[in-house]
Every structure is written in C-alpha cells, then in structure tokens.
Amino acid sequence: MNQKLLQRVGMAPGVPGFECNIQNIATEVLQECCDEVQKDNIGNVIGIRKAINPVQYNGRTPRLMFAAHADEVGMMVKHINSNGYIHFIQMGGLGAHVAQSQRVIIHGKESVRGVVVPKGGDTPPKLDDLLIDTGLPKEELEKRVRPGDVITFESDVSILNDKMWVGRNFDNRIGTYCLLEAMRNVGDTQVDVYACSTVQEEVGLRGARPCAFFVEPDIGIAIDGSMARAAYVDEKDNLCEPGQGTGIYVIDKLTIGHPRLVQYLCDLCDTHNIPYQRNIGGGTDAAAIQQSRGSVIATTVGAPVRYMHSTVQLCHADDMDATVDLLVKFMESAHTFLAER
C-alpha cells in the first residue's frame, strides 16, 4: 500500500461543503494519471481517463463512474458566548458521545486548537449542550474565529498495530485513497473511466447527484466503507471481518446493488484471487448514481471500516489493497461486463 498517500489524504480537513483541501490533493493526483480533470460548481473533482481501443455500447464509448466522497463529519462554529466558549452545530452525522473530550481544530482566520468540554450528569448530553474551550478570552478568540468557521477533530493517521490503521475520517478517506491509488495503477481500458471525488455525501449525497447527471455513466460504483464487525455490535448486524478482504455491497439502506454487477465483481475477485466479502451496509453515493437520468447499473465496494463517524476509525491494510486490486481489474475488464448484457 501507499502509506504516504493514505496519510496525506487522511490528514487533510474537509467537512461537508468545505472540502477544498482534500479536493486539491485529489486534483493533483488525478492530473498525473488522467487525460483530463474537471471541477464542477459544487466542488466535485472529476478525473477522466479515456479508453484505449474503445468498444461501442449504445452508440458511444461506454462510461464507468467511480465515486468516493471526500467529506468527513465535523462541526461549525455557531456562536461565541460571553465567557469565550464556542457553541457549534454538527456537519454530518455526529453524536455527542463521540464529540465529548475530543481535541479539535477550528479553521478560522488562523487555526485555533480547542477541546470539546465533557459534560457531567446522569443524563447523556445532547450535541447542542456541548461547548468548545480554546483557553482564550472572548476578545482574543473573536480576532481569529467567527461563526461559520468549520471544525475538525485533531488526530493523526497511523498504524495502530500490525496492519491495522487508525484515523478520524476513514469514512470516507479510505475510499478516496483507494480511488486515487487505483487510478495510479490501472492499465489500458476499453471504457472511459470517470474518477469522481464527490462532496457533501454526509449531508445527503448532494455532490454525487449532479456529478452523475454530468457523467451519464453506464456503470456506477461508489467506493465507501463496508460495515465491519466491531465491539458492542451483534455479529449478525455487520457482516465483514477486518483483514478478510474488500466488501461488495449486495444491498444498503438506499440501494439494491445490481445483481448481475454484484455477481460479476465477486467472480472477478475469484478469478484474480482478490479476497472479498459480501456486505449489507448503510447508504452511499451509489443511490444518487443509480437514480440518475434513465437509471444506472450500480453498487458499492469498499474496505471494511470499524467505528465509522467516530474519531478512532479502523481499517486493515490488506483490505485497502484488495479494494484497489478490484477497482483496477474492473476498470480493465468492464467492457466484458457490458458485452454480457
């Protein structure tokens, strides 16, 4: 695996609507391996890799769309009270139990570090009850921070033990990493590949919708985390075991994976000895792709991630490698999938 790229991708801030830092990295990497890179008005980055000896499908070169969302859950400054404490709102699915006692970075006129103050009592607090303490007086803080500034958790991307990695935003920076690394390693294809680093997935798939409408794909694959077995979770609820391969979504809360595409991906893994697991997951950008224009053949793949939407998300290096391998093999053989229709 490409540890340098993973750490670079995982350390970049990018809450929904404010993904410019991670999108700059995606643009840089895609420019090195694509024929063309575009950025749309909402912030999606689209790398286009043209087919070599393209086949024809419905009167044109077929289009394969990959979508890995770049945004991470975080917060935004709402108000600075008279004592200099920051009230905040959530950006994406964030629970109070995750936010308490965490170190954060407020991305204001200059970066300011802070902590989310733990709140005692017998009743679990709501997110609206929590405050951020920067240790600065109100007058000094207001010179650096204002309402609307975004906030990310302060944590690194590193190896926890052996091949298990830990980071604050593996949902979905693992997907971003796998997309970029696959594009760096793919050979010739007979379909046009659109590598899309999408925005605002965590607040309702907002970036993938216009992106899919623009691309008009024949096949769409979202790259997102698969549901990994974890502490406090019944084994029947999450199907994928970390270290046992990439996850191929059969169904999630928003999408029924196209059965023939799901089977083709499983067969491709069997043929090339890529470890994989069948996954039942949450909602992903696949729903926006599948429902675009006249509908699209779509599903989701991705490495299993433990503890999504927390600050201690875990992912196994072997699963990242398996995901990259599957994406590469599918790009190189997608024309045969379409020929079987």
C-alpha positions in Angstrom: 0.0 0.0 0.0 0.9 3.6 -0.5 1.3 4.8 3.1 2.4 8.3 2.2 -0.7 8.9 0.1 -3.0 7.4 2.7 -1.6 9.7 5.4 -1.8 12.7 3.2 -5.4 12.0 2.3 -6.4 11.2 5.8 -4.8 14.3 7.4 -6.5 16.8 5.1 -9.5 18.6 6.6 -12.8 18.5 4.6 -16.2 18.7 6.3 -19.2 18.9 4.0 -19.2 21.9 1.8 -15.6 22.8 2.7 -13.7 20.0 1.0 -11.2 22.2 -0.8 -8.0 20.9 1.0 -8.7 17.2 0.2 -10.0 18.1 -3.3 -6.8 19.8 -4.0 -4.9 16.6 -3.3 -7.4 14.6 -5.4 -6.9 17.0 -8.3 -3.1 16.8 -8.1 -3.1 13.0 -8.1 -5.7 12.7 -10.8 -3.8 15.1 -13.0 -0.9 12.8 -13.0 -2.9 9.8 -14.3 -5.9 11.1 -16.2 -6.3 12.7 -19.6 -8.5 15.5 -18.2 -9.5 16.8 -14.7 -12.5 19.0 -14.1 -14.1 20.6 -11.1 -17.8 21.5 -11.0 -19.6 24.3 -9.2 -20.4 22.3 -6.1 -16.8 21.1 -5.7 -16.8 17.6 -7.2 -13.4 16.7 -8.8 -13.8 14.5 -11.9 -10.8 12.8 -13.5 -11.4 11.4 -17.0 -9.3 8.6 -18.3 -10.0 7.9 -22.0 -10.4 4.3 -23.3 -7.6 2.7 -25.5 -9.2 0.8 -28.4 -12.7 1.6 -27.0 -15.7 -0.7 -27.5 -19.1 0.6 -28.5 -22.1 0.5 -26.3 -25.4 2.1 -27.1 -23.7 4.1 -29.9 -20.8 5.5 -27.9 -17.8 4.6 -25.8 -19.2 3.3 -22.5 -18.6 5.2 -19.3 -17.7 3.8 -15.9 -18.1 6.2 -13.0 -16.3 5.7 -9.6 -17.5 8.0 -6.8 -15.6 8.3 -3.5 -16.9 11.1 -1.2 -14.3 13.4 0.1 -16.2 14.9 3.1 -15.9 13.9 6.7 -18.2 14.5 9.6 -17.3 17.6 11.7 -18.7 20.8 13.1 -19.2 24.5 12.5 -18.9 27.5 14.9 -22.4 28.8 15.7 -21.7 31.3 18.5 -19.0 32.5 20.9 -20.6 33.2 24.3 -19.6 35.9 26.8 -17.1 33.5 28.5 -15.3 32.7 25.3 -16.8 29.2 24.9 -17.8 28.1 21.4 -21.3 26.8 20.6 -21.3 24.6 17.4 -23.5 22.7 15.0 -22.8 19.3 13.5 -21.8 18.9 9.9 -22.8 15.3 9.0 -23.8 12.5 11.4 -22.0 13.3 14.7 -23.1 12.1 18.1 -22.5 13.8 21.4 -20.9 10.7 22.8 -18.2 10.9 20.1 -17.5 14.7 20.4 -17.0 14.9 24.2 -13.5 15.2 25.5 -12.0 15.4 22.0 -9.4 17.8 20.7 -10.4 19.9 17.8 -9.1 22.4 15.3 -11.1 25.5 14.4 -10.3 26.6 10.9 -10.7 30.3 11.3 -8.6 33.3 10.1 -5.9 31.2 11.6 -6.1 27.7 13.0 -7.1 27.6 16.7 -6.9 24.4 18.8 -9.6 23.6 21.3 -11.3 20.8 23.3 -14.9 19.7 23.5 -15.7 20.1 27.1 -17.1 16.9 28.8 -20.5 17.4 30.4 -21.3 15.6 33.6 -24.6 14.5 35.0 -26.8 11.4 34.9 -28.5 12.3 31.6 -26.4 11.9 28.4 -25.9 15.4 26.9 -27.2 16.5 23.5 -24.8 17.8 20.9 -26.4 21.3 21.4 -25.4 21.2 25.1 -21.6 20.8 24.4 -19.1 23.6 24.2 -15.6 24.1 22.9 -12.9 25.6 25.2 -9.9 27.1 23.4 -8.3 28.6 26.6 -8.6 32.1 25.0 -10.6 35.0 26.3 -13.6 36.0 24.1 -11.9 39.2 22.8 -8.8 37.3 21.6 -10.8 34.4 20.2 -13.0 36.6 18.1 -10.0 38.0 16.4 -9.3 34.5 15.0 -12.6 32.8 14.8 -16.1 33.7 13.6 -19.5 32.0 13.2 -19.4 29.8 10.1 -15.8 28.6 10.6 -15.5 24.8 10.3 -14.1 22.5 12.9 -12.4 19.1 12.5 -11.1 16.7 15.1 -7.4 16.8 15.8 -5.9 13.3 15.3 -3.4 11.7 13.0 -3.4 8.7 10.6 -1.2 6.0 11.8 -0.7 2.3 12.4 -2.5 1.1 15.5 -0.9 -2.4 15.5 0.4 -4.7 12.8 -1.6 -3.9 9.6 -4.5 -2.1 11.3 -4.6 1.6 10.7 -6.5 4.3 12.7 -7.8 7.7 11.6 -10.6 10.2 12.3 -12.1 10.1 8.9 -11.7 6.7 7.3 -15.4 7.2 6.3 -14.5 8.0 3.6 -10.9 8.8 3.2 -10.2 5.1 2.7 -12.5 5.4 -0.3 -10.6 8.4 -1.5 -7.3 6.7 -1.1 -8.4 3.5 -2.9 -9.8 5.6 -5.8 -6.6 7.6 -6.3 -4.3 4.6 -5.9 -6.4 2.5 -8.3 -6.2 5.3 -10.9 -2.4 5.5 -10.4 -2.1 1.7 -11.1 -4.6 0.9 -13.8 -3.5 -0.2 -17.3 -5.3 0.3 -20.6 -9.1 0.2 -20.5 -11.7 -0.1 -23.2 -14.2 2.1 -21.4 -13.9 5.7 -20.4 -13.3 5.9 -16.7 -14.6 8.9 -14.7 -12.9 9.0 -11.3 -15.1 11.3 -9.1 -14.1 12.7 -5.8 -17.5 13.8 -4.6 -18.6 16.3 -2.0 -21.4 16.6 0.7 -22.2 12.9 0.9 -22.6 13.0 4.6 -25.4 15.6 4.3 -27.5 13.8 1.7 -25.5 12.6 -1.3 -25.6 16.2 -2.6 -22.4 16.1 -4.7 -22.9 12.7 -6.4 -26.3 13.7 -7.9 -25.1 16.5 -10.2 -21.9 14.6 -10.8 -23.7 11.5 -12.1 -26.1 13.7 -14.2 -23.0 15.2 -15.8 -21.1 12.0 -16.4 -24.1 9.9 -17.7 -22.5 6.6 -16.7 -23.4 3.2 -18.0 -22.0 1.7 -14.8 -21.5 3.4 -11.4 -19.6 2.2 -8.4 -19.4 4.1 -5.1 -16.3 3.5 -3.1 -17.1 3.7 0.6 -16.5 1.8 3.9 -18.1 -1.6 4.4 -19.7 -2.5 7.7 -17.0 -4.2 9.8 -17.7 -6.4 12.9 -16.9 -4.4 16.0 -17.2 -4.2 19.7 -20.7 -3.7 21.1 -22.2 -4.8 17.7 -24.1 -8.1 17.3 -22.2 -10.2 14.7 -25.4 -10.6 12.7 -25.6 -6.8 12.1 -22.2 -6.3 10.5 -21.0 -8.9 8.0 -17.4 -8.1 7.2 -14.3 -9.1 9.1 -11.3 -6.7 9.0 -8.4 -8.3 7.2 -10.6 -10.7 5.2 -10.9 -8.6 2.0 -12.8 -5.8 0.4 -16.6 -5.6 0.8 -19.0 -5.9 -2.1 -22.4 -4.4 -1.3 -25.4 -6.6 -2.0 -27.8 -4.0 -0.6 -27.9 -1.0 1.7 -30.4 1.4 3.1 -30.7 3.4 -0.2 -29.6 1.0 -2.9 -30.2 -2.6 -4.1 -26.9 -3.5 -5.8 -27.5 -4.5 -9.4 -27.5 -8.3 -9.0 -25.5 -9.1 -12.2 -22.9 -6.4 -11.3 -22.5 -7.8 -7.8 -22.0 -11.3 -9.1 -19.6 -10.1 -11.8 -17.5 -8.3 -9.1 -17.5 -11.5 -6.9 -16.5 -13.6 -9.9 -13.7 -11.1 -10.8 -12.3 -11.5 -7.3 -12.4 -15.3 -7.5 -10.6 -15.2 -10.9 -7.8 -13.0 -9.7 -7.6 -14.3 -6.1 -8.7 -11.0 -4.5 -10.2 -11.6 -1.1 -13.7 -10.2 -0.7 -16.8 -10.3 1.4 -20.5 -9.7 0.7 -21.7 -6.7 2.6 -25.0 -5.3 3.7 -24.4 -1.6 4.5 -25.6 1.9 5.0 -26.4 4.4 2.3 -23.8 5.6 -0.2 -23.3 7.7 -3.3 -24.4 4.6 -5.3 -28.0 5.7 -4.7 -27.5 9.0 -6.4 -25.7 7.4 -9.3 -28.3 4.6 -9.7 -31.2 7.0 -9.8 -29.6 9.5 -12.2 -31.3 10.2 -15.6 -32.6 7.0 -17.0 -31.1 4.9 -14.2 -27.6 3.3 -14.0 -26.3 -0.2 -13.2 -24.7 0.5 -9.7 -23.4 -0.8 -6.4 -20.8 0.0 -3.8 -17.4 -1.6 -2.9 -15.0 -0.7 -0.1 -12.7 -1.9 2.6 -14.4 -2.7 6.0 -14.2 0.2 8.5 -14.8 -0.1 12.2 -16.3 2.7 14.3 -17.5 5.0 11.4 -18.4 8.5 12.4 -16.0 8.3 15.4 -12.5 9.7 15.9 -11.0 6.2 16.1 -12.0 4.5 12.8 -10.0 1.4 12.0 -9.2 -0.2 8.6 -6.9 -3.1 7.7 -4.1 -2.5 5.1 -4.9 -5.8 3.3 -8.5 -4.7 2.8 -7.3 -1.5 1.2 -5.0 -3.4 -1.1 -7.8 -5.8 -2.0 -10.1 -2.8 -2.8 -7.5 -1.2 -5.0 -6.9 -4.5 -6.8 -10.6 -5.0 -7.5 -11.1 -1.5 -8.8 -8.1 -1.9 -11.2 -9.3 -5.3 -12.5 -12.8 -4.0 -13.0 -11.7 -0.9 -15.0 -9.6 -3.2 -17.2 -12.5 -5.6 -17.8 -15.6 -3.5 -17.6 -16.2 -3.8 -21.3 -16.7 -7.6 -20.9 -19.3 -7.0 -18.3 -21.2 -4.8 -20.7 -20.8 -7.3 -23.6 -22.6 -9.9 -21.5 -25.8 -7.9 -21.3 
